[in-house]
Amino acid sequence: MIWGLAKLCAAPVVAVLLAAATTAAATRHPAPSLNPASDKLLRLSAAQRAATLAQIVAHWCVGTDTFLMGIVSDGPGRGNAYWSLRCADGSAWAIQIDPAGEFTAIGCDTYEANAPGKQCFKKF
């Protein structure tokens, strides 16, 4: 009886140890990023990120606020990152950045009209 109880108690301990080993292995060998260009933006300060995205939109935009809406995880758009940017003049932009760092910027009004259910400054 005690042996059976020891087996029952050991099973959760083994599961925890396996989970810890898996986590440690994942830490040493992280999965490849879906979008390295977006990862670089995330590592910038908020002001640097706003300035970088403002350069994508146009020279007249002074970026004030950014927001990562999401990164497509599967399908034909896999790896595309979508960012929102607000400029000092009040304009707002949706910016698509592909994994290679190529980008497309459109006004949030146009983005929301052509992507039903999607909104700038909101996670998808």
C-alpha positions in Angstrom: 0.0 0.0 0.0 2.8 2.4 0.9 4.5 1.6 -2.4 1.4 2.4 -4.4 1.1 5.7 -2.6 4.7 6.5 -3.3 4.1 5.9 -7.0 1.1 8.2 -7.0 3.1 10.9 -5.3 6.0 10.5 -7.6 4.0 10.9 -10.8 3.3 14.7 -10.2 7.0 15.2 -9.2 8.2 13.6 -12.4 5.7 15.7 -14.5 7.1 18.9 -12.9 10.7 17.8 -13.5 9.9 17.0 -17.2 8.2 20.4 -17.6 11.1 22.2 -16.0 13.5 20.3 -18.3 11.4 21.2 -21.4 11.3 24.8 -20.3 15.1 24.9 -19.8 15.6 23.3 -23.3 13.3 26.0 -24.8 15.3 28.7 -23.1 18.5 27.4 -24.6 17.0 26.9 -28.1 14.2 29.5 -28.5 11.8 29.1 -31.4 12.6 31.2 -34.4 10.8 34.5 -34.5 7.9 35.0 -36.9 9.0 38.6 -37.5 12.5 39.7 -36.5 11.8 43.3 -37.7 8.9 43.6 -35.3 11.0 42.1 -32.5 13.6 44.9 -33.1 10.8 47.5 -32.7 9.7 45.9 -29.5 13.3 46.3 -28.1 13.3 50.1 -28.7 12.1 52.7 -26.2 8.6 54.0 -26.8 9.9 57.3 -28.2 12.4 55.5 -30.6 9.7 53.1 -31.8 7.3 56.0 -32.5 10.0 57.9 -34.4 10.9 54.8 -36.4 7.3 54.0 -37.4 6.8 57.7 -38.2 9.6 57.6 -40.7 7.7 54.7 -42.4 4.6 56.8 -42.7 6.2 60.0 -44.0 8.5 62.8 -43.0 5.7 65.0 -41.7 4.5 62.5 -39.1 5.8 63.0 -35.6 5.0 59.7 -33.9 3.4 60.0 -30.4 1.9 56.5 -29.7 2.5 53.0 -31.0 0.7 49.7 -30.5 1.4 46.2 -31.7 -1.9 44.9 -32.9 -0.6 41.4 -33.6 1.5 39.0 -35.7 -0.2 36.6 -38.1 0.7 33.1 -37.0 -0.4 31.0 -40.0 -1.7 31.2 -43.6 -0.5 33.3 -46.4 0.3 36.3 -44.2 2.3 34.3 -41.7 4.8 36.5 -40.0 3.3 39.8 -40.9 3.2 42.2 -38.0 0.6 44.9 -37.7 1.4 48.1 -35.7 -0.7 51.2 -35.0 0.9 54.7 -35.0 -0.6 58.0 -33.9 1.0 61.2 -35.2 1.1 64.6 -33.4 -1.3 66.0 -36.0 -4.0 63.5 -34.9 -3.7 61.1 -37.9 -3.5 57.4 -37.2 -1.9 54.7 -39.3 -1.9 50.9 -39.6 1.5 49.6 -40.6 2.1 46.1 -41.9 5.7 44.9 -41.5 6.7 41.6 -43.2 9.4 39.3 -41.7 12.0 40.8 -44.1 11.3 44.3 -42.9 9.3 45.5 -45.9 6.3 47.7 -44.9 3.0 49.1 -46.0 1.3 52.0 -44.2 -2.4 53.0 -44.6 -4.6 55.3 -42.7 -6.6 53.7 -39.9 -9.9 54.6 -41.4 -8.9 52.8 -44.6 -7.6 49.8 -42.7 -10.8 49.5 -40.6 -13.0 49.8 -43.7 -11.1 47.1 -45.5 -10.4 44.7 -42.6 -13.9 44.0 -41.1 -13.7 43.5 -37.4 -10.1 44.9 -37.1 -9.3 48.2 -35.5 -6.2 50.3 -35.0 -4.9 50.3 -31.4 -6.7 47.0 -30.6 -5.2 43.5 -30.4 -6.4 40.9 -32.9 
